[in-house]
Amino acid sequence: MLVANARMYAVNAGVRAAWAKLFALVSQKAGVPLAVIEHAAPAPLEALWRRQDLGLAFICGFPFASGGFPVQPIAAPIPANPLASGKPLYASDLIVRANGPLRTLQDTFGGRIGWTARHSQSGFQALRGHLLPYVKSGAPLYRESLGELMTPRRVIEAVLNDRIDIGPLDSYFHDVLKRHEPETAARLRVVATTQATPMPLLAASSGIDPAIIAALRGTLLALGAASAAKSVLVELCLTGFAAVEPDDYRPLLAQAAALDESGYGEPG
């Protein structure tokens, strides 16, 4: 049996259950048995992406483009957020405490910034790409840079617990948080949003039978029009899924290389 996992977007127990419902629906319609597994933090995502029995699991676009993991694309979700414009796109919301004095990105300069992991597009690459235009003469923008927070939830906690002043939050994770934890979302203020880039995608292990891949992909692409999927798509703040190819994600590598060449390494 193949496994399915939505850890990257399992915002809380209720959302995790909604993903399990969606995976069960896909499994039934595609005729492909799927066992939903947890693989909760702090278990490394890299270990998940190296499994040989992945049927549907989220992988961030940057590590997918890097080619270091034996996976193949199935489809990517289309957020209901207008930012996505009906495409599988997302961004990073740069968040601060809503009850604090910081109201603009420039207000945060000289403070403390956090980030998730170097392999993360939303939690690292997009953040430093957004900050680069503000860097002058190599002087740091922030007095402290706290890295390896690993998950969007830990970024939120670090902001709310006053460990950092600003951090990146995956905009789709933020959408789901607003729906399912409005009380938490209300404690956050967005001071900037990065450029939109391709969404993390659902992938399968590279050795899976092509017929199984075709069945899973076809089922996901048809979900947006399936009446049985409408309620769970609403719960997950999605309008459906779109086909994606490796070439869709390769520009992320060029963007990261340009940032490396600029000399701007860690956000800070």
C-alpha positions in Angstrom: 0.0 0.0 0.0 1.2 3.5 -0.8 1.2 6.3 1.8 -0.2 9.8 1.8 0.9 12.7 3.9 0.0 16.4 4.2 2.2 17.4 7.1 3.3 20.7 5.5 -0.3 21.9 5.6 -1.8 20.0 8.5 -2.4 23.2 10.4 -4.1 21.5 13.3 -6.0 18.3 14.1 -9.1 19.4 12.3 -7.2 20.3 9.1 -5.3 17.1 9.3 -8.6 15.2 9.3 -9.8 17.2 6.3 -6.6 16.2 4.4 -7.3 12.6 5.4 -10.8 12.9 4.0 -9.5 14.3 0.7 -6.9 11.5 0.4 -9.6 8.9 1.1 -11.8 10.4 -1.6 -8.9 10.4 -4.1 -8.0 6.8 -3.1 -11.6 5.7 -3.7 -12.0 7.5 -7.0 -8.6 6.5 -8.4 -8.8 2.9 -7.2 -5.4 3.3 -5.5 -5.2 2.2 -1.8 -3.6 5.0 0.3 -2.6 4.8 4.0 -2.4 8.3 5.6 0.7 8.6 7.8 1.6 11.3 10.3 5.4 11.9 10.0 4.9 14.8 12.4 7.6 17.3 13.3 10.4 17.1 14.4 10.8 14.1 12.0 12.7 15.5 9.0 10.7 16.1 5.8 13.8 14.9 3.9 13.2 11.4 5.3 9.6 11.4 4.0 10.7 12.6 0.6 13.2 9.7 0.3 10.6 7.0 1.0 9.9 4.5 -1.9 6.2 4.1 -1.1 4.9 7.7 -1.5 1.6 7.9 -3.2 0.7 11.5 -2.4 2.9 13.7 -0.2 3.6 17.4 -0.2 7.1 18.6 -1.2 8.2 22.2 -1.3 9.0 23.5 -4.7 12.7 24.4 -4.0 13.9 20.9 -2.9 11.7 19.4 -5.6 13.5 21.6 -8.2 16.9 20.8 -6.7 16.4 17.1 -7.7 17.8 15.6 -4.6 14.8 13.4 -3.9 13.4 10.4 -5.9 9.9 11.8 -6.5 7.7 12.6 -9.4 5.0 15.3 -9.6 1.3 14.4 -9.4 -0.5 17.8 -9.0 -0.4 21.0 -7.1 -3.2 22.6 -5.1 -4.9 25.8 -6.3 -5.5 28.1 -3.3 -8.8 30.0 -3.2 -6.9 33.1 -2.3 -7.1 35.8 -5.0 -3.3 36.0 -4.9 -3.3 32.7 -6.8 -5.4 33.9 -9.6 -6.8 30.4 -10.2 -3.3 29.0 -10.5 -1.1 26.8 -8.2 0.7 29.8 -6.7 1.5 31.1 -3.2 3.7 33.5 -1.5 5.1 34.3 2.0 3.3 36.7 4.3 5.8 38.5 6.6 4.2 38.6 10.0 4.5 40.5 13.2 2.4 40.6 16.4 -0.9 42.4 15.7 -0.8 44.1 19.2 2.8 45.4 18.7 4.0 48.7 17.3 5.4 47.3 14.0 3.3 48.3 11.1 5.6 48.3 8.1 8.5 46.1 6.9 10.9 49.0 7.5 9.7 49.2 11.1 11.1 45.8 11.7 14.7 46.7 10.6 17.1 46.5 13.4 15.0 43.9 15.2 15.0 40.1 15.2 14.0 38.0 12.2 13.3 34.3 12.0 13.2 31.7 9.2 12.3 28.0 8.8 14.9 26.0 6.8 17.3 26.6 4.0 15.4 24.1 1.8 12.2 26.1 2.2 11.0 28.4 -0.6 8.4 30.2 1.6 10.4 30.2 4.8 13.9 31.1 3.4 14.4 31.7 -0.3 11.4 34.0 -0.8 12.2 35.9 2.4 15.8 36.8 1.5 14.7 37.6 -2.1 12.2 40.1 -0.7 14.7 41.6 1.6 17.6 42.0 -0.8 16.6 45.3 -2.3 16.7 46.9 1.2 20.3 45.7 1.9 22.8 48.5 1.5 26.6 48.3 1.6 26.4 44.8 3.1 25.1 46.1 6.4 22.7 43.7 8.1 19.0 44.7 8.2 18.4 42.9 11.6 20.5 42.6 14.7 19.6 38.9 15.1 18.6 36.1 12.7 17.0 33.0 14.2 17.1 30.1 11.8 16.0 26.5 11.6 12.5 27.1 13.1 11.5 24.4 10.7 7.7 24.9 10.5 5.2 27.7 9.9 3.7 26.9 13.3 7.0 27.5 15.0 7.4 30.8 13.2 4.0 31.9 14.5 4.9 30.8 18.0 8.3 32.7 17.9 6.5 35.9 16.8 3.7 35.6 19.4 6.2 34.6 22.2 8.4 37.6 21.3 11.4 35.5 20.3 11.5 37.3 17.0 9.9 40.5 15.7 9.1 39.2 12.1 9.0 35.9 10.3 7.8 34.4 7.0 4.5 32.5 6.9 3.5 30.4 3.9 0.4 32.3 2.5 -1.6 29.1 2.0 -0.9 27.9 5.5 -2.0 31.4 6.6 -5.3 31.0 4.6 -6.0 27.8 6.3 -5.1 29.2 9.7 -7.6 32.1 9.2 -10.4 29.6 8.5 -9.6 27.1 11.2 -7.9 29.2 13.9 -9.2 32.7 13.5 -8.2 33.5 17.1 -4.6 32.8 16.3 -4.6 34.5 12.9 -6.1 37.6 14.6 -3.0 38.0 16.7 -0.8 38.4 13.6 -0.3 41.4 11.3 1.1 41.1 7.7 3.6 43.9 7.0 4.6 42.6 3.5 3.9 39.8 1.1 6.6 38.3 -1.3 6.3 37.6 -5.0 4.1 34.7 -5.8 5.8 31.4 -6.9 4.7 27.9 -7.7 2.9 26.0 -4.8 4.4 23.0 -3.1 3.1 20.0 -4.9 1.8 16.5 -4.2 4.4 14.0 -5.4 4.9 10.3 -5.5 8.0 8.1 -5.4 9.8 7.9 -8.7 9.4 4.1 -9.0 5.6 4.0 -8.8 3.7 2.3 -11.7 2.8 5.0 -14.4 -0.8 3.7 -14.4 -1.1 4.5 -10.7 0.4 7.9 -11.3 -2.1 8.6 -14.1 -5.0 7.5 -11.9 -4.0 9.7 -9.0 -3.3 12.7 -11.2 -6.5 12.4 -13.2 -8.5 12.1 -10.0 -6.9 15.2 -8.4 -7.3 17.3 -11.6 -11.1 16.4 -11.6 -11.7 17.2 -8.0 -12.5 20.9 -8.6 -15.6 19.8 -10.5 -16.6 16.9 -8.3 -19.6 17.5 -6.1 -18.3 15.0 -3.5 -15.2 17.1 -3.1 -16.7 20.5 -2.8 -17.1 20.6 1.0 -13.6 19.3 1.8 -12.0 21.7 -0.8 -13.8 24.6 1.0 -12.5 23.4 4.3 -9.0 23.3 2.8 -9.3 26.8 1.2 -8.8 25.3 -2.3 -10.6 25.4 -5.6 -8.9 22.3 -7.0 -5.6 21.0 -8.3 -3.5 21.7 -11.4 -1.0 19.7 -13.4 2.6 20.7 -12.9 6.0 19.8 -14.4 9.5 20.0 -13.1 10.2 23.0 -15.5 7.6 25.0 -13.5 9.9 24.9 -10.5 13.3 25.3 -12.1 13.2 29.2 -12.0 13.3 28.9 -8.2 16.9 27.5 -8.6 18.0 30.4 -10.7 16.5 32.9 -8.2 18.3 31.2 -5.3 21.6 31.2 -7.3 21.3 34.9 -8.0 20.8 35.5 -4.3 23.9 33.5 -3.5 25.9 35.4 -6.1 24.7 38.7 -4.5 26.4 37.7 -1.3 23.1 37.9 0.7 23.0 34.5 2.5 20.9 34.2 5.6 18.0 36.6 5.9 19.2 39.2 8.3 
